[in-house]
Amino acid sequence: MNYFPISLNIRSRTCIVIGGGKVAARKVKSLLDCQGKVTVISPELDAALLPFFQKSAIRWVRRGFRQGDLAGAFLVIAATDDVTVQEAVYHEAEAANLLVNVADVPKWCNFILPATVRRGDLTISVSTAGKSPALAKQLRKDLEKEYSDDYDLLLQVLGKLRPIVLDMGMPHEKNKIIFENLLHKDMIDWLRRQDWQKLSDHIRTTLGKDIPLEDLVGHPAEQ
């Protein structure tokens, strides 16, 4: 099956997780990392979930799943060992046209969760369409080695340059060329080495004007 790749904004949206074990804990953490409004429905909570409940980061419905529990949800994840419950969650979610993922049961998912590497606002995801989570996990580990935290700084610098370029009032096609030229192949190395002179020279050459580096890297950069 070909899945449509998409990044969802779940900030403040209701996300319901059925189950309170270790798998559910991983799902809940991912949802909270993206500012989802999480409700967990489960008779018990894994030790990893208790701190979230104690800090009121999640709502806990301390019982098993019941029909009607998904009302008002935007996204649903079923992470239980009970096949009957999993199927019931899937059917209720499908009937209500909700986004639903049933852990380890691809046929009861209308979306799947890729293996993901995060570096600040940079997100790199790998999906095998549910055919081999082990391969996706291995590829994620490879990506973690290749893309260090320096890429977060690179993204922040490029993100701060973007409005500066747009404010120059150039046509769209010209802006596209400028953005491509700004992303120099050695830029990540300059940031790693804190070679501010080369970074500054490159930006000046590309934009035709000086940009204070402290505005881009968050601290005074020695020239």
C-alpha positions in Angstrom: 0.0 0.0 0.0 1.2 3.5 -0.8 0.8 5.8 2.2 0.5 9.6 1.7 3.3 11.2 3.6 2.2 14.1 5.7 3.2 16.1 8.8 0.3 16.9 11.2 -0.1 19.8 13.5 -1.7 18.2 16.6 -1.1 21.2 19.0 -4.0 21.3 21.4 -5.9 18.7 19.5 -7.5 15.7 21.4 -5.4 12.6 21.0 -6.7 9.4 22.7 -4.5 6.5 23.5 -6.1 3.2 24.5 -3.7 1.2 26.7 -1.3 2.2 29.4 1.7 -0.1 28.9 5.2 0.5 27.6 4.1 0.8 23.9 1.4 3.3 24.9 4.1 5.2 26.9 6.2 5.6 23.8 3.2 6.8 21.8 2.1 9.3 24.5 5.6 10.8 24.7 5.6 11.4 20.9 2.2 13.0 21.1 3.2 15.3 24.0 6.5 16.2 22.2 4.2 17.7 19.5 1.9 19.4 22.0 -1.0 17.1 21.6 -3.8 17.1 24.2 -3.6 13.5 25.4 -6.1 11.3 27.1 -5.1 7.7 28.1 -7.8 5.1 28.7 -6.5 2.2 30.7 -7.1 0.5 34.0 -3.4 0.9 34.8 -0.5 3.1 33.8 3.1 2.0 33.2 5.7 3.6 35.4 6.9 5.7 32.5 3.4 7.3 32.1 2.8 8.1 35.8 5.0 11.3 35.9 3.0 12.7 33.0 -0.3 12.1 34.9 1.1 13.5 38.1 2.2 16.7 36.3 -1.3 16.9 34.7 0.4 16.6 31.2 -2.1 13.9 30.3 -5.7 13.0 31.3 -6.2 9.4 32.6 -9.5 7.6 32.4 -8.8 4.7 34.8 -10.8 1.9 33.2 -11.1 -0.1 30.0 -12.3 1.1 26.7 -16.0 1.7 26.1 -18.0 2.5 23.0 -18.3 6.2 22.7 -14.9 7.0 24.3 -13.6 8.4 21.0 -16.1 11.2 20.8 -14.3 14.5 20.1 -11.0 12.9 19.2 -8.8 14.1 16.4 -6.4 11.1 16.5 -6.6 7.7 18.1 -3.9 5.1 19.0 -4.8 1.7 20.3 -1.8 0.1 22.1 -3.3 -2.9 24.0 -2.8 -6.6 24.1 -6.5 -7.2 23.8 -7.4 -8.0 20.2 -11.1 -7.5 20.9 -10.5 -4.0 22.2 -8.2 -3.2 19.3 -10.8 -4.2 16.8 -13.5 -2.2 18.6 -11.4 0.9 18.7 -10.6 0.6 15.0 -14.3 0.2 14.0 -15.5 3.1 16.1 -12.7 5.3 14.8 -13.4 4.3 11.1 -17.1 5.0 11.5 -16.3 8.5 12.8 -13.7 9.2 10.1 -10.9 9.6 12.7 -7.2 9.1 12.3 -6.5 5.7 13.9 -3.4 3.6 14.4 -3.6 0.1 16.0 -0.1 -0.8 17.2 1.3 -3.8 15.2 -1.9 -4.3 13.2 -1.5 -2.6 9.9 -4.9 -3.7 8.5 -6.5 -1.7 11.3 -4.6 1.5 10.6 -5.5 4.4 8.4 -2.1 6.0 9.2 1.2 4.5 10.4 3.9 6.0 12.6 7.3 6.2 10.8 10.7 5.8 12.6 11.7 9.4 13.2 14.9 11.4 13.9 14.4 14.8 15.3 17.0 17.6 15.4 15.0 20.6 16.8 12.5 21.5 14.0 14.2 19.2 11.6 12.3 15.9 11.3 13.5 13.0 9.2 11.2 10.0 9.0 11.5 6.5 7.5 8.5 4.3 6.6 8.4 0.7 5.3 4.6 0.8 5.0 4.5 -1.5 8.0 6.3 -4.3 6.3 9.5 -4.2 8.3 9.6 -2.0 11.5 13.1 -3.5 12.1 14.4 -2.1 8.9 12.9 1.3 9.6 14.5 1.2 13.1 17.9 0.4 11.6 17.7 3.2 9.0 16.7 5.6 11.8 19.8 4.7 13.7 21.9 5.3 10.6 20.3 8.7 10.2 20.9 9.6 13.8 24.6 9.1 13.2 24.7 11.0 10.0 22.6 14.0 11.1 23.9 15.4 14.3 22.5 18.2 16.4 24.4 20.7 14.2 21.7 20.3 11.7 19.3 22.0 14.1 21.5 25.1 14.2 21.8 25.0 10.4 18.0 24.9 10.1 17.7 27.8 12.6 20.1 29.9 10.6 18.3 29.2 7.3 15.0 29.9 9.0 16.2 33.3 10.2 17.5 34.2 6.7 14.3 33.3 5.0 12.2 36.4 6.0 15.3 38.6 5.3 15.3 37.3 1.7 11.5 37.6 1.3 11.7 41.2 2.6 14.1 42.0 -0.3 11.0 42.0 -2.6 12.4 39.8 -5.3 10.2 37.7 -7.6 9.5 34.2 -6.5 11.8 32.5 -9.0 14.7 34.8 -7.9 14.0 34.0 -4.2 14.2 30.3 -5.1 17.6 30.7 -6.6 18.8 32.8 -3.5 17.6 30.1 -1.1 19.4 27.4 -3.1 22.6 29.5 -3.2 22.4 30.2 0.6 22.5 26.5 1.3 26.2 26.0 0.6 27.5 22.5 0.8 30.1 23.5 3.4 27.7 25.5 5.6 27.2 22.7 8.1 31.0 22.4 8.5 31.4 26.1 9.1 28.8 25.9 11.9 30.5 22.9 13.4 33.9 24.6 13.4 32.3 28.0 14.3 34.0 29.4 11.2 32.0 32.6 11.4 34.2 34.5 8.8 33.4 32.0 6.0 29.7 31.9 7.0 29.5 35.7 7.0 31.4 36.0 3.7 29.1 33.5 2.1 25.9 35.3 3.3 27.3 38.7 2.2 28.2 37.3 -1.3 24.8 35.7 -1.7 22.6 38.5 -0.4 24.8 41.5 -1.2 24.7 42.8 2.3 25.9 42.1 5.8 23.7 40.2 8.3 24.7 40.4 12.0 25.7 36.9 12.9 24.4 37.2 16.4 21.0 37.5 14.8 21.5 34.2 13.2 23.4 32.0 15.7 21.9 33.4 18.9 25.1 34.7 20.4 27.9 37.1 19.4 30.2 35.5 16.8 33.8 36.5 16.8 35.1 37.4 13.3 
